[in-house]
Amino acid sequence: MDGVLLLDKPAGMTSHDCVNIVRKVLKTKKVGHTGTLDPSVTGVLPICVGRATKISQFLTANEKEYLGEVTIGFSTTTEDADGELVEEKRVDRTITKEEVEAVLKSMLGSSIQVPPMYSAVKVNGKKLYEYARAGLEVERPRREVTIYELELLGNVHQSEDGLVKFSFRVKGSKGLFVRTVAVTIGEKLGYPAHMSHLRRIASGVFNISDCLSLEAFKEKAESNTLTLLTLEQAMADFPSVVVDSWVEKLVRNGVQLYPKQVNHVTVSPVALYSQSGQCLAVYEKHPTNDVYRSMRGFF
């Protein structure tokens, strides 16, 4: 079986746990996901099966959308509800809806974000959470991220125990840590905070409404009614060019192409399709020469 499974990842499982289940159910080792979700996070997790594993690197969407919840009053080591208490400062005043909306509006656009220590970002070949679990603090890479949309959902809930909670929706660029967004919101309001809930509702063109729960996936697989997105359907939003039959032969052999052979396309990388509609490969502009070279073939 070849294609992309859109899974609604449940809470309490790692992305790799989901991959292992898909491997066992479909009885194939060629399975991989396109981007890690933390165990406590639910939602859109594209999983590539069979030949589609060759396109996994191209399905890491530049835009992702989440529904989250911020709890203001204490921060944690992991910046979410799973971590240990770091700082506590009970909210002793009323935080208004208008105040929160002003903070969210101020965070739109590009900024420099430092990933949390408990994350899969690598430093010197090791993931940050490996350093954190060993009690080591290392310098973390700063990177530019962009928040395209950030809005308050519903009301601001203030409890007698000094905690404030509210839900939000955020659409951001690749690499954005929503946990850190929640912490920043708290800082701007003057209090420690953490992300108490998170659900990914979109990853590029993949939407939560198109995803199957783990149970539904198993049922469809057992009843032989499971259908996966084809490689071409999964790549539908990727920049593309249709090549003629002669260029197709060159592509199948991984030959470098001249601009005229890819219709003088102005984007890079680009997916090349046969005249019959088959996605053949992804090519990129050579960094020094006026040619396009193969990044990955899908034969």
JORAFEN-V258079 format. One record per pair of residues at least 24 apart in sequence whose ideal C-beta (glycine too) atoms are under 6 Angstrom apart, sorted by the first residue. I is the first residue (numbers start at 1). J is the second residue. D is the distance in Angstrom with one decimal. If there is no record, write none. Layout:
i->[I	I]
j->[J	J]
d->[D	D]
This chain:
i->[1	1	1	2	2	2	3	3	3	3	3	4	4	4	4	4	4	5	5	6	6	6	6	7	7	7	8	8	9	9	9	10	11	11	14	22	25	25	32	34	34	35	36	40	41	42	43	43	43	43	44	44	44	44	44	46	52	54	54	55	58	61	61	62	64	65	65	65	66	66	66	66	67	67	67	68	68	68	68	69	69	69	70	70	70	71	71	71	72	72	72	72	73	73	74	75	75	76	78	79	79	79	79	80	80	80	81	87	89	89	90	91	91	91	95	95	97	100	100	101	103	103	104	107	107	108	108	110	110	112	112	113	113	114	114	115	115	116	143	145	145	145	146	147	205	231	232	235	235	238	239	239	240	240	241	241	241	242	243	248	251	251	254	256	256	257	258	262	269]
j->[26	49	50	50	51	52	49	52	228	229	230	46	48	52	228	229	234	47	228	46	206	210	211	45	47	211	211	213	37	42	45	214	40	42	39	47	218	221	56	59	60	60	120	82	198	199	199	200	201	208	200	203	206	208	211	206	231	296	298	231	282	203	204	174	203	171	201	202	170	178	198	200	169	199	201	168	178	195	198	167	196	197	182	185	193	165	194	196	164	186	191	193	162	163	192	192	194	194	118	116	179	183	194	179	194	195	196	192	191	192	162	162	164	191	156	164	156	152	156	152	185	188	150	147	150	147	150	144	146	142	144	145	180	140	142	140	177	179	175	173	175	176	173	172	237	279	279	271	279	271	267	270	271	273	265	270	272	273	272	274	280	281	294	291	293	292	291	292	295]
d->[5.7	5.7	5.6	3.6	4.1	5.5	5.8	5.3	2.7	5.4	5.6	5.5	5.5	5.2	5.8	4.2	4.3	4.5	5.5	5.8	5.6	5.2	4.4	4.7	5.5	6.0	4.0	5.1	5.5	5.7	4.2	5.8	5.6	5.2	5.3	5.6	5.9	4.9	5.2	4.3	5.6	5.4	5.6	5.7	4.7	4.8	4.5	3.4	5.9	5.8	4.8	4.6	5.4	5.4	5.8	5.5	5.2	5.9	5.1	5.8	5.9	4.6	2.9	4.9	5.1	4.4	5.3	3.9	5.3	5.3	5.8	5.3	5.5	4.8	5.8	5.5	5.6	5.7	4.7	5.0	4.8	3.9	4.6	5.5	5.6	5.2	5.8	4.1	4.2	5.0	4.9	4.4	5.5	4.1	5.5	3.6	5.4	4.8	4.1	4.8	3.8	5.3	5.6	5.3	5.8	4.8	4.8	4.3	5.3	5.5	2.8	5.3	5.0	5.9	5.8	5.3	5.2	5.5	5.7	5.4	5.9	4.6	4.6	5.7	5.7	5.5	6.0	5.7	4.6	5.1	5.8	4.8	5.7	5.1	5.5	5.6	5.6	5.8	5.9	5.3	5.4	4.4	4.2	4.9	4.4	5.4	4.9	5.5	5.3	4.8	4.4	4.8	4.4	5.7	5.1	5.6	5.7	4.9	5.3	5.1	4.9	5.3	4.6	4.5	5.1	4.6	6.0	5.5	5.8]
